[in-house]
Amino acid sequence: MASQITLDGTTYDVLDGLWRNQSKVAALTAGVTADWDRLETDIFVTTYRGTLRVNNTNLAALRASYAKTATTGTPPTNLLDFTDLEGFNWNPAAGTNDSTHAYSTGVYFISLGEPRRLTRRDLSSANLFRVDIELAVNADGMSA
């Protein structure tokens, strides 16, 4: 059985993993004495990057989610509900956080790669594609 995620209500098969990364927002510059000067913040950015295996229907749903840009609404339309490979849910709806849910969070699309065919067959509804995605979690200083 393939590993799966759920993004914006659609379930996708994951190909080659979907890796979570947490980075710290900081500035690093070289000082006049040749020492490094680093300005630290208390902001951590969690992103997911990986490759999905999609068919034509999944690809259309993925593109529709990527095209959501409206920052209006409660929660905003461009903030997507996401369940990762471990079953942890980043949910933009209001609720009480627990061990498997972080409410009032969600994810934003950072990038959606071009689909690449998995097989040499002509394009048809049965063909599968590889699509690279990157998502950013809407939660300062949080990690699952």
Number of C-alpha atoms within 10 A of each C-alpha: 4 9 15 20 21 16 20 19 13 13 15 20 19 20 17 13 15 22 13 18 12 15 11 13 12 12 10 10 11 10 10 8 7 8 9 11 13 12 10 11 10 9 14 17 17 21 21 19 17 16 20 25 22 25 19 16 10 18 19 12 18 19 11 11 20 18 11 15 13 10 11 10 9 11 16 15 14 20 28 26 21 26 22 17 17 11 13 16 24 25 24 21 17 12 11 9 13 10 8 13 18 22 18 19 23 26 25 21 20 13 13 15 11 11 17 13 17 12 10 7 10 9 11 9 9 11 15 21 19 20 20 19 19 19 21 20 24 20 18 12 13 14 14 12
